[in-house]
């Protein structure tokens, strides 16, 4: 267990995106069962998004349904929500009006059954200073008790440093996996450590590839929208599967799954004195997958070195996102 925002939570968290933001999301009853399994297995850092799904079925609606059914779990879960997006223009909106619209919508749909412990803008809006965006959040939502704290998402070094100078930052949600270790070397993780900002590590299993269940382009189509991302195209995929094969070999020797190796390699970052607290947030849409992802696998120093050497000796083919997508904002 780890301490975060005044609560004791599991060292592995839970990403809600896959429960509502996919071509065929599971029905509400199944989603609630998955969420219950997450709580029961200690995955109590939850991460959702205002735009994860449709206006009728999204992170907020399933959160409301879950905590209406299980109100006793509200105090067990730390909930981080993303927003700050102009849906029509498909771009970040850090304006006072945009922030109010986003947070009011999130809070209205959750309906008071669960406090939003932290809120982050999905991407930084370059048109508004952080002091303006954060000022609205602080004065109108944190100081009034509507939400708990401010976090960052997909942020660069400059944003982390600027944000920390403006207010206390509760977390930085950034991609970190064996396929995407960039933040360990580009100054982002170091900036988080400098300002004592925990890392919420999204996509710790490489958007599904490190489960070992996707061996070709046809398999990858089952992953939905990410099948169009650069890393999942034929030539790049064939190269990237070489890392998956090595992780599978290690997992077989360790008597665990490739996904468990990937998740726990990220989780183990918390033991590095040069890094802050790191909480991986794998997503799951089935109870068995939740149970698999929740397993804490301990590594020896030698095993960590072996895995890290695998990662540092491998150059992932293809970028994390399509060319038009803003990253490290």
Short mmCIF file of the C-alpha atoms (twelve columns), coordinates in Angstrom:
data_MODEL
# 
_entry.id   MODEL 
# 
loop_
_atom_site.group_PDB 
_atom_site.id 
_atom_site.type_symbol 
_atom_site.label_atom_id 
_atom_site.label_alt_id 
_atom_site.label_comp_id 
_atom_site.label_asym_id 
_atom_site.label_seq_id 
_atom_site.Cartn_x 
_atom_site.Cartn_y 
_atom_site.Cartn_z 
_atom_site.pdbx_PDB_model_num 
ATOM 1   C CA . UNK A 1   0.000   0.000   0.000   1 
ATOM 2   C CA . UNK A 2   1.081   3.596   -0.600  1 
ATOM 3   C CA . UNK A 3   0.005   6.924   0.848   1 
ATOM 4   C CA . UNK A 4   -1.513  9.366   -1.632  1 
ATOM 5   C CA . UNK A 5   -3.651  12.459  -1.017  1 
ATOM 6   C CA . UNK A 6   -4.220  11.412  2.559   1 
ATOM 7   C CA . UNK A 7   -5.435  7.917   1.694   1 
ATOM 8   C CA . UNK A 8   -3.863  4.491   1.724   1 
ATOM 9   C CA . UNK A 9   -4.216  3.007   -1.745  1 
ATOM 10  C CA . UNK A 10  -2.835  0.076   -3.675  1 
ATOM 11  C CA . UNK A 11  0.472   0.479   -5.538  1 
ATOM 12  C CA . UNK A 12  -1.282  -0.243  -8.842  1 
ATOM 13  C CA . UNK A 13  -4.210  1.846   -10.039 1 
ATOM 14  C CA . UNK A 14  -7.048  1.476   -12.511 1 
ATOM 15  C CA . UNK A 15  -7.736  3.324   -15.771 1 
ATOM 16  C CA . UNK A 16  -11.426 3.709   -16.604 1 
ATOM 17  C CA . UNK A 17  -11.088 4.617   -20.282 1 
ATOM 18  C CA . UNK A 18  -11.673 1.144   -21.702 1 
ATOM 19  C CA . UNK A 19  -15.002 0.758   -19.912 1 
ATOM 20  C CA . UNK A 20  -16.696 3.500   -21.942 1 
ATOM 21  C CA . UNK A 21  -14.419 4.801   -24.712 1 
ATOM 22  C CA . UNK A 22  -14.316 1.968   -27.203 1 
ATOM 23  C CA . UNK A 23  -16.356 0.680   -30.123 1 
ATOM 24  C CA . UNK A 24  -18.217 -1.912  -28.057 1 
ATOM 25  C CA . UNK A 25  -18.025 -0.920  -24.378 1 
ATOM 26  C CA . UNK A 26  -19.234 -3.445  -21.825 1 
ATOM 27  C CA . UNK A 27  -22.783 -2.872  -20.555 1 
ATOM 28  C CA . UNK A 28  -23.179 -0.993  -17.290 1 
ATOM 29  C CA . UNK A 29  -23.736 -4.106  -15.187 1 
ATOM 30  C CA . UNK A 30  -20.466 -5.602  -16.443 1 
ATOM 31  C CA . UNK A 31  -18.613 -2.312  -15.969 1 
ATOM 32  C CA . UNK A 32  -19.761 -2.140  -12.355 1 
ATOM 33  C CA . UNK A 33  -18.566 -5.718  -11.788 1 
ATOM 34  C CA . UNK A 34  -15.148 -4.785  -13.180 1 
ATOM 35  C CA . UNK A 35  -14.979 -1.689  -10.966 1 
ATOM 36  C CA . UNK A 36  -15.926 -3.762  -7.922  1 
ATOM 37  C CA . UNK A 37  -13.176 -6.229  -8.753  1 
ATOM 38  C CA . UNK A 38  -10.746 -3.314  -8.958  1 
ATOM 39  C CA . UNK A 39  -11.621 -2.160  -5.442  1 
ATOM 40  C CA . UNK A 40  -11.581 -5.691  -4.043  1 
ATOM 41  C CA . UNK A 41  -8.130  -6.286  -5.542  1 
ATOM 42  C CA . UNK A 42  -6.626  -3.053  -4.258  1 
ATOM 43  C CA . UNK A 43  -6.692  -1.038  -7.490  1 
ATOM 44  C CA . UNK A 44  -7.972  2.060   -5.730  1 
ATOM 45  C CA . UNK A 45  -6.355  4.891   -7.695  1 
ATOM 46  C CA . UNK A 46  -8.967  5.500   -10.400 1 
ATOM 47  C CA . UNK A 47  -8.424  7.628   -13.459 1 
ATOM 48  C CA . UNK A 48  -11.286 8.795   -15.676 1 
ATOM 49  C CA . UNK A 49  -11.996 11.415  -18.304 1 
ATOM 50  C CA . UNK A 50  -14.844 13.752  -19.147 1 
ATOM 51  C CA . UNK A 51  -14.485 12.729  -22.796 1 
ATOM 52  C CA . UNK A 52  -14.191 8.969   -22.197 1 
ATOM 53  C CA . UNK A 53  -17.333 7.907   -24.019 1 
ATOM 54  C CA . UNK A 54  -20.577 9.560   -25.066 1 
ATOM 55  C CA . UNK A 55  -22.666 12.195  -23.280 1 
ATOM 56  C CA . UNK A 56  -24.933 9.354   -22.146 1 
ATOM 57  C CA . UNK A 57  -22.318 6.742   -21.208 1 
ATOM 58  C CA . UNK A 58  -18.942 7.874   -19.914 1 
ATOM 59  C CA . UNK A 59  -16.597 7.850   -16.933 1 
ATOM 60  C CA . UNK A 60  -18.921 10.022  -14.885 1 
ATOM 61  C CA . UNK A 61  -22.048 7.966   -15.515 1 
ATOM 62  C CA . UNK A 62  -20.408 4.683   -14.537 1 
ATOM 63  C CA . UNK A 63  -18.766 6.322   -11.511 1 
ATOM 64  C CA . UNK A 64  -22.158 7.591   -10.384 1 
ATOM 65  C CA . UNK A 65  -23.741 4.190   -10.937 1 
ATOM 66  C CA . UNK A 66  -20.940 2.397   -9.099  1 
ATOM 67  C CA . UNK A 67  -20.850 4.552   -5.983  1 
ATOM 68  C CA . UNK A 68  -24.627 4.712   -5.845  1 
ATOM 69  C CA . UNK A 69  -24.553 0.921   -5.580  1 
ATOM 70  C CA . UNK A 70  -21.452 0.754   -3.367  1 
ATOM 71  C CA . UNK A 71  -21.336 3.992   -1.333  1 
ATOM 72  C CA . UNK A 72  -19.081 2.308   1.216   1 
ATOM 73  C CA . UNK A 73  -16.281 2.233   -1.377  1 
ATOM 74  C CA . UNK A 74  -16.170 6.003   -1.918  1 
ATOM 75  C CA . UNK A 75  -13.604 6.594   0.814   1 
ATOM 76  C CA . UNK A 76  -11.430 3.738   -0.428  1 
ATOM 77  C CA . UNK A 77  -10.894 5.224   -3.890  1 
ATOM 78  C CA . UNK A 78  -8.805  8.183   -5.027  1 
ATOM 79  C CA . UNK A 79  -10.485 9.566   -8.148  1 
ATOM 80  C CA . UNK A 80  -8.560  11.642  -10.687 1 
ATOM 81  C CA . UNK A 81  -10.560 13.125  -13.565 1 
ATOM 82  C CA . UNK A 82  -9.403  14.704  -16.827 1 
ATOM 83  C CA . UNK A 83  -11.152 17.485  -18.703 1 
ATOM 84  C CA . UNK A 84  -10.393 20.905  -20.108 1 
ATOM 85  C CA . UNK A 85  -11.142 20.004  -23.723 1 
ATOM 86  C CA . UNK A 86  -13.237 21.951  -26.227 1 
ATOM 87  C CA . UNK A 87  -15.147 19.080  -27.807 1 
ATOM 88  C CA . UNK A 88  -16.329 21.018  -30.859 1 
ATOM 89  C CA . UNK A 89  -12.934 22.494  -31.710 1 
ATOM 90  C CA . UNK A 90  -11.116 19.326  -30.586 1 
ATOM 91  C CA . UNK A 91  -8.458  21.254  -28.724 1 
ATOM 92  C CA . UNK A 92  -7.446  22.116  -25.152 1 
ATOM 93  C CA . UNK A 93  -9.491  24.798  -23.414 1 
ATOM 94  C CA . UNK A 94  -7.861  26.302  -20.362 1 
ATOM 95  C CA . UNK A 95  -10.012 29.425  -20.355 1 
ATOM 96  C CA . UNK A 96  -11.943 30.259  -17.187 1 
ATOM 97  C CA . UNK A 97  -15.177 29.560  -19.064 1 
ATOM 98  C CA . UNK A 98  -13.858 26.279  -20.436 1 
ATOM 99  C CA . UNK A 99  -12.650 25.081  -17.057 1 
ATOM 100 C CA . UNK A 100 -15.961 25.925  -15.410 1 
ATOM 101 C CA . UNK A 101 -17.898 24.137  -18.135 1 
ATOM 102 C CA . UNK A 102 -15.695 21.054  -17.836 1 
ATOM 103 C CA . UNK A 103 -15.669 20.779  -14.061 1 
ATOM 104 C CA . UNK A 104 -19.334 21.646  -13.685 1 
ATOM 105 C CA . UNK A 105 -20.196 18.927  -16.190 1 
ATOM 106 C CA . UNK A 106 -18.033 16.353  -14.419 1 
ATOM 107 C CA . UNK A 107 -19.416 17.191  -10.990 1 
ATOM 108 C CA . UNK A 108 -23.018 17.315  -12.189 1 
ATOM 109 C CA . UNK A 109 -22.834 13.895  -13.828 1 
ATOM 110 C CA . UNK A 110 -21.105 12.254  -10.858 1 
ATOM 111 C CA . UNK A 111 -23.871 13.696  -8.750  1 
ATOM 112 C CA . UNK A 112 -22.021 13.995  -5.466  1 
ATOM 113 C CA . UNK A 113 -21.703 10.263  -4.830  1 
ATOM 114 C CA . UNK A 114 -17.886 10.428  -5.042  1 
ATOM 115 C CA . UNK A 115 -15.525 13.344  -4.534  1 
ATOM 116 C CA . UNK A 116 -13.160 14.209  -7.370  1 
ATOM 117 C CA . UNK A 117 -9.860  14.015  -5.505  1 
ATOM 118 C CA . UNK A 118 -7.843  15.650  -8.288  1 
ATOM 119 C CA . UNK A 119 -8.543  17.222  -11.679 1 
ATOM 120 C CA . UNK A 120 -6.249  17.740  -14.630 1 
ATOM 121 C CA . UNK A 121 -6.547  19.310  -18.045 1 
ATOM 122 C CA . UNK A 122 -5.881  16.609  -20.625 1 
ATOM 123 C CA . UNK A 123 -3.456  18.912  -22.447 1 
ATOM 124 C CA . UNK A 124 -2.073  22.352  -21.675 1 
ATOM 125 C CA . UNK A 125 -3.818  25.208  -23.469 1 
ATOM 126 C CA . UNK A 126 -1.046  27.504  -24.770 1 
ATOM 127 C CA . UNK A 127 -3.480  30.409  -25.042 1 
ATOM 128 C CA . UNK A 128 -3.905  30.793  -21.277 1 
ATOM 129 C CA . UNK A 129 -1.274  31.111  -18.528 1 
ATOM 130 C CA . UNK A 130 -1.324  28.322  -15.984 1 
ATOM 131 C CA . UNK A 131 -1.994  30.927  -13.301 1 
ATOM 132 C CA . UNK A 132 -5.306  31.759  -14.983 1 
ATOM 133 C CA . UNK A 133 -6.389  28.152  -15.489 1 
ATOM 134 C CA . UNK A 134 -5.258  27.016  -12.054 1 
ATOM 135 C CA . UNK A 135 -6.606  30.157  -10.416 1 
ATOM 136 C CA . UNK A 136 -10.159 29.253  -11.390 1 
ATOM 137 C CA . UNK A 137 -9.718  25.658  -10.234 1 
ATOM 138 C CA . UNK A 138 -8.215  26.724  -6.923  1 
ATOM 139 C CA . UNK A 139 -10.578 29.540  -5.978  1 
ATOM 140 C CA . UNK A 140 -13.845 28.189  -7.330  1 
ATOM 141 C CA . UNK A 141 -13.463 24.438  -6.868  1 
ATOM 142 C CA . UNK A 142 -10.726 23.537  -4.376  1 
ATOM 143 C CA . UNK A 143 -11.213 26.356  -1.879  1 
ATOM 144 C CA . UNK A 144 -14.963 25.707  -1.945  1 
ATOM 145 C CA . UNK A 145 -14.483 21.978  -1.312  1 
ATOM 146 C CA . UNK A 146 -15.899 20.835  -4.651  1 
ATOM 147 C CA . UNK A 147 -12.721 18.957  -5.639  1 
ATOM 148 C CA . UNK A 148 -9.491  18.064  -3.899  1 
ATOM 149 C CA . UNK A 149 -6.438  19.057  -5.919  1 
ATOM 150 C CA . UNK A 150 -4.848  19.994  -9.250  1 
ATOM 151 C CA . UNK A 151 -2.899  17.512  -11.373 1 
ATOM 152 C CA . UNK A 152 -1.172  17.609  -14.769 1 
ATOM 153 C CA . UNK A 153 -1.532  15.415  -17.844 1 
ATOM 154 C CA . UNK A 154 0.788   14.690  -20.802 1 
ATOM 155 C CA . UNK A 155 3.044   17.490  -19.595 1 
ATOM 156 C CA . UNK A 156 6.543   18.614  -20.513 1 
ATOM 157 C CA . UNK A 157 9.378   19.784  -18.274 1 
ATOM 158 C CA . UNK A 158 8.589   23.484  -18.684 1 
ATOM 159 C CA . UNK A 159 4.947   22.957  -17.741 1 
ATOM 160 C CA . UNK A 160 5.890   20.931  -14.667 1 
ATOM 161 C CA . UNK A 161 8.276   23.623  -13.460 1 
ATOM 162 C CA . UNK A 162 5.824   26.443  -14.186 1 
ATOM 163 C CA . UNK A 163 2.917   24.605  -12.581 1 
ATOM 164 C CA . UNK A 164 4.882   23.843  -9.429  1 
ATOM 165 C CA . UNK A 165 5.672   27.542  -9.109  1 
ATOM 166 C CA . UNK A 166 1.959   28.399  -9.275  1 
ATOM 167 C CA . UNK A 167 0.418   25.795  -6.971  1 
ATOM 168 C CA . UNK A 168 0.831   22.396  -5.333  1 
ATOM 169 C CA . UNK A 169 0.561   19.713  -8.019  1 
ATOM 170 C CA . UNK A 170 -0.960  16.422  -6.876  1 
ATOM 171 C CA . UNK A 171 0.207   14.252  -9.786  1 
ATOM 172 C CA . UNK A 172 1.443   14.155  -13.354 1 
ATOM 173 C CA . UNK A 173 -0.351  11.706  -15.613 1 
ATOM 174 C CA . UNK A 174 2.165   10.651  -18.239 1 
ATOM 175 C CA . UNK A 175 2.800   7.629   -20.433 1 
ATOM 176 C CA . UNK A 176 5.396   5.245   -19.036 1 
ATOM 177 C CA . UNK A 177 5.976   1.687   -20.152 1 
ATOM 178 C CA . UNK A 178 8.651   -0.621  -21.475 1 
ATOM 179 C CA . UNK A 179 7.764   0.734   -24.923 1 
ATOM 180 C CA . UNK A 180 7.673   4.359   -23.716 1 
ATOM 181 C CA . UNK A 181 10.435  4.956   -21.155 1 
ATOM 182 C CA . UNK A 182 11.139  8.416   -22.612 1 
ATOM 183 C CA . UNK A 183 10.181  10.335  -19.458 1 
ATOM 184 C CA . UNK A 184 13.004  8.636   -17.574 1 
ATOM 185 C CA . UNK A 185 15.555  10.283  -19.848 1 
ATOM 186 C CA . UNK A 186 14.038  13.543  -21.120 1 
ATOM 187 C CA . UNK A 187 13.835  15.368  -17.805 1 
ATOM 188 C CA . UNK A 188 10.112  14.856  -17.165 1 
ATOM 189 C CA . UNK A 189 10.460  12.265  -14.403 1 
ATOM 190 C CA . UNK A 190 13.346  14.238  -12.906 1 
ATOM 191 C CA . UNK A 191 11.198  17.386  -12.807 1 
ATOM 192 C CA . UNK A 192 8.446   15.440  -11.047 1 
ATOM 193 C CA . UNK A 193 10.966  14.215  -8.478  1 
ATOM 194 C CA . UNK A 194 12.300  17.751  -7.984  1 
ATOM 195 C CA . UNK A 195 8.836   19.039  -7.120  1 
ATOM 196 C CA . UNK A 196 7.666   15.895  -5.278  1 
ATOM 197 C CA . UNK A 197 4.970   15.186  -7.870  1 
ATOM 198 C CA . UNK A 198 3.802   11.551  -8.082  1 
ATOM 199 C CA . UNK A 199 3.600   10.039  -11.556 1 
ATOM 200 C CA . UNK A 200 0.372   8.396   -12.687 1 
ATOM 201 C CA . UNK A 201 1.737   6.112   -15.392 1 
ATOM 202 C CA . UNK A 202 -0.815  5.489   -18.114 1 
ATOM 203 C CA . UNK A 203 -0.572  2.753   -20.766 1 
ATOM 204 C CA . UNK A 204 1.902   0.675   -18.696 1 
ATOM 205 C CA . UNK A 205 1.246   -2.345  -20.916 1 
ATOM 206 C CA . UNK A 206 1.899   -0.428  -24.127 1 
ATOM 207 C CA . UNK A 207 -1.764  0.093   -25.017 1 
ATOM 208 C CA . UNK A 208 -2.245  -3.664  -24.773 1 
ATOM 209 C CA . UNK A 209 0.704   -4.891  -26.803 1 
ATOM 210 C CA . UNK A 210 2.657   -6.097  -23.765 1 
ATOM 211 C CA . UNK A 211 -0.085  -8.542  -22.826 1 
ATOM 212 C CA . UNK A 212 1.328   -10.797 -25.521 1 
ATOM 213 C CA . UNK A 213 -2.129  -11.258 -26.988 1 
ATOM 214 C CA . UNK A 214 -1.593  -9.285  -30.190 1 
ATOM 215 C CA . UNK A 215 0.720   -10.864 -32.734 1 
ATOM 216 C CA . UNK A 216 -0.185  -9.209  -36.034 1 
ATOM 217 C CA . UNK A 217 -2.073  -6.328  -37.631 1 
ATOM 218 C CA . UNK A 218 -5.335  -8.271  -37.597 1 
ATOM 219 C CA . UNK A 219 -5.012  -8.872  -33.858 1 
ATOM 220 C CA . UNK A 220 -4.226  -5.209  -33.266 1 
ATOM 221 C CA . UNK A 221 -7.499  -4.157  -34.911 1 
ATOM 222 C CA . UNK A 222 -9.201  -5.470  -31.775 1 
ATOM 223 C CA . UNK A 223 -7.535  -2.647  -29.823 1 
ATOM 224 C CA . UNK A 224 -9.721  -0.063  -31.540 1 
ATOM 225 C CA . UNK A 225 -8.470  3.417   -32.379 1 
ATOM 226 C CA . UNK A 226 -4.870  2.733   -31.356 1 
ATOM 227 C CA . UNK A 227 -4.608  0.312   -34.277 1 
ATOM 228 C CA . UNK A 228 -4.103  3.399   -36.447 1 
ATOM 229 C CA . UNK A 229 -1.218  4.700   -34.306 1 
ATOM 230 C CA . UNK A 230 2.302   4.589   -35.804 1 
ATOM 231 C CA . UNK A 231 3.590   1.863   -33.490 1 
ATOM 232 C CA . UNK A 232 0.928   -0.576  -34.624 1 
ATOM 233 C CA . UNK A 233 1.519   -0.425  -38.375 1 
ATOM 234 C CA . UNK A 234 2.851   -3.531  -40.121 1 
ATOM 235 C CA . UNK A 235 6.581   -2.774  -40.238 1 
ATOM 236 C CA . UNK A 236 6.719   -1.052  -36.859 1 
ATOM 237 C CA . UNK A 237 4.586   -3.731  -35.221 1 
ATOM 238 C CA . UNK A 238 6.819   -6.542  -36.442 1 
ATOM 239 C CA . UNK A 239 9.797   -4.784  -34.881 1 
ATOM 240 C CA . UNK A 240 8.027   -3.942  -31.611 1 
ATOM 241 C CA . UNK A 241 6.869   -7.510  -31.133 1 
ATOM 242 C CA . UNK A 242 10.531  -8.446  -30.639 1 
ATOM 243 C CA . UNK A 243 10.417  -6.720  -27.249 1 
ATOM 244 C CA . UNK A 244 7.158   -8.491  -26.433 1 
ATOM 245 C CA . UNK A 245 8.841   -11.830 -27.152 1 
ATOM 246 C CA . UNK A 246 11.648  -11.028 -24.716 1 
ATOM 247 C CA . UNK A 247 9.170   -9.980  -22.037 1 
ATOM 248 C CA . UNK A 248 7.223   -13.207 -22.605 1 
ATOM 249 C CA . UNK A 249 10.391  -15.249 -22.093 1 
ATOM 250 C CA . UNK A 250 11.114  -13.420 -18.839 1 
ATOM 251 C CA . UNK A 251 7.501   -13.876 -17.690 1 
ATOM 252 C CA . UNK A 252 7.663   -17.623 -18.309 1 
ATOM 253 C CA . UNK A 253 10.773  -17.875 -16.148 1 
ATOM 254 C CA . UNK A 254 9.090   -15.757 -13.457 1 
ATOM 255 C CA . UNK A 255 5.810   -17.737 -13.579 1 
ATOM 256 C CA . UNK A 256 3.711   -14.666 -14.264 1 
ATOM 257 C CA . UNK A 257 2.131   -13.007 -17.291 1 
ATOM 258 C CA . UNK A 258 3.841   -10.537 -19.658 1 
ATOM 259 C CA . UNK A 259 1.370   -7.859  -18.554 1 
ATOM 260 C CA . UNK A 260 2.323   -8.424  -14.918 1 
ATOM 261 C CA . UNK A 261 5.988   -8.004  -15.822 1 
ATOM 262 C CA . UNK A 262 5.254   -4.779  -17.681 1 
ATOM 263 C CA . UNK A 263 3.048   -3.296  -14.945 1 
ATOM 264 C CA . UNK A 264 5.419   -4.186  -12.144 1 
ATOM 265 C CA . UNK A 265 8.480   -2.895  -13.986 1 
ATOM 266 C CA . UNK A 266 6.723   0.479   -13.948 1 
ATOM 267 C CA . UNK A 267 5.525   0.063   -10.349 1 
ATOM 268 C CA . UNK A 268 9.058   -0.714  -9.264  1 
ATOM 269 C CA . UNK A 269 10.124  2.810   -10.297 1 
ATOM 270 C CA . UNK A 270 8.830   3.922   -6.900  1 
ATOM 271 C CA . UNK A 271 11.794  2.107   -5.335  1 
ATOM 272 C CA . UNK A 272 14.276  4.243   -7.271  1 
ATOM 273 C CA . UNK A 273 15.478  7.101   -5.038  1 
ATOM 274 C CA . UNK A 274 15.932  9.286   -8.116  1 
ATOM 275 C CA . UNK A 275 12.244  9.017   -9.016  1 
ATOM 276 C CA . UNK A 276 8.983   10.038  -7.306  1 
ATOM 277 C CA . UNK A 277 6.114   7.742   -6.387  1 
ATOM 278 C CA . UNK A 278 4.991   5.988   -9.587  1 
ATOM 279 C CA . UNK A 279 1.537   4.405   -9.827  1 
ATOM 280 C CA . UNK A 280 0.756   2.470   -13.032 1 
ATOM 281 C CA . UNK A 281 -2.897  2.606   -14.076 1 
ATOM 282 C CA . UNK A 282 -3.602  -0.295  -16.448 1 
ATOM 283 C CA . UNK A 283 -7.095  -0.396  -17.866 1 
ATOM 284 C CA . UNK A 284 -9.296  -3.473  -17.871 1 
ATOM 285 C CA . UNK A 285 -12.749 -4.318  -19.176 1 
ATOM 286 C CA . UNK A 286 -13.080 -7.805  -17.664 1 
ATOM 287 C CA . UNK A 287 -12.834 -9.141  -14.122 1 
ATOM 288 C CA . UNK A 288 -10.127 -11.737 -14.940 1 
ATOM 289 C CA . UNK A 289 -7.942  -9.027  -16.471 1 
ATOM 290 C CA . UNK A 290 -8.398  -6.843  -13.381 1 
ATOM 291 C CA . UNK A 291 -7.298  -9.739  -11.192 1 
ATOM 292 C CA . UNK A 292 -4.281  -10.360 -13.417 1 
ATOM 293 C CA . UNK A 293 -3.245  -6.703  -13.472 1 
ATOM 294 C CA . UNK A 294 -3.585  -6.372  -9.698  1 
ATOM 295 C CA . UNK A 295 -0.901  -8.915  -8.852  1 
ATOM 296 C CA . UNK A 296 2.172   -7.346  -7.284  1 
ATOM 297 C CA . UNK A 297 5.233   -9.161  -8.611  1 
ATOM 298 C CA . UNK A 298 8.459   -8.496  -6.750  1 
ATOM 299 C CA . UNK A 299 11.739  -8.455  -8.664  1 
ATOM 300 C CA . UNK A 300 15.266  -8.990  -7.430  1 
ATOM 301 C CA . UNK A 301 17.854  -6.317  -8.136  1 
ATOM 302 C CA . UNK A 302 19.264  -8.552  -10.852 1 
ATOM 303 C CA . UNK A 303 15.844  -9.038  -12.443 1 
ATOM 304 C CA . UNK A 304 15.249  -5.288  -12.509 1 
ATOM 305 C CA . UNK A 305 18.610  -4.835  -14.195 1 
ATOM 306 C CA . UNK A 306 17.721  -7.503  -16.750 1 
ATOM 307 C CA . UNK A 307 14.398  -5.854  -17.583 1 
ATOM 308 C CA . UNK A 308 15.859  -2.366  -17.682 1 
ATOM 309 C CA . UNK A 309 18.605  -3.569  -20.009 1 
ATOM 310 C CA . UNK A 310 15.924  -5.026  -22.268 1 
ATOM 311 C CA . UNK A 311 14.229  -1.640  -22.388 1 
ATOM 312 C CA . UNK A 312 17.324  0.511   -22.827 1 
ATOM 313 C CA . UNK A 313 18.674  -1.836  -25.478 1 
ATOM 314 C CA . UNK A 314 15.490  -1.659  -27.529 1 
ATOM 315 C CA . UNK A 315 14.416  1.228   -29.733 1 
ATOM 316 C CA . UNK A 316 10.646  1.294   -30.172 1 
ATOM 317 C CA . UNK A 317 9.536   1.790   -33.765 1 
ATOM 318 C CA . UNK A 318 6.956   4.525   -34.318 1 
ATOM 319 C CA . UNK A 319 5.837   7.454   -32.212 1 
ATOM 320 C CA . UNK A 320 3.409   7.254   -29.283 1 
ATOM 321 C CA . UNK A 321 0.664   9.194   -31.070 1 
ATOM 322 C CA . UNK A 322 -0.213  10.253  -34.619 1 
ATOM 323 C CA . UNK A 323 1.644   13.314  -35.878 1 
ATOM 324 C CA . UNK A 324 -1.195  15.780  -35.226 1 
ATOM 325 C CA . UNK A 325 -1.642  14.840  -31.550 1 
ATOM 326 C CA . UNK A 326 -0.114  17.204  -28.956 1 
ATOM 327 C CA . UNK A 327 2.344   15.512  -26.583 1 
ATOM 328 C CA . UNK A 328 4.458   16.692  -23.646 1 
ATOM 329 C CA . UNK A 329 2.496   19.945  -23.619 1 
# 
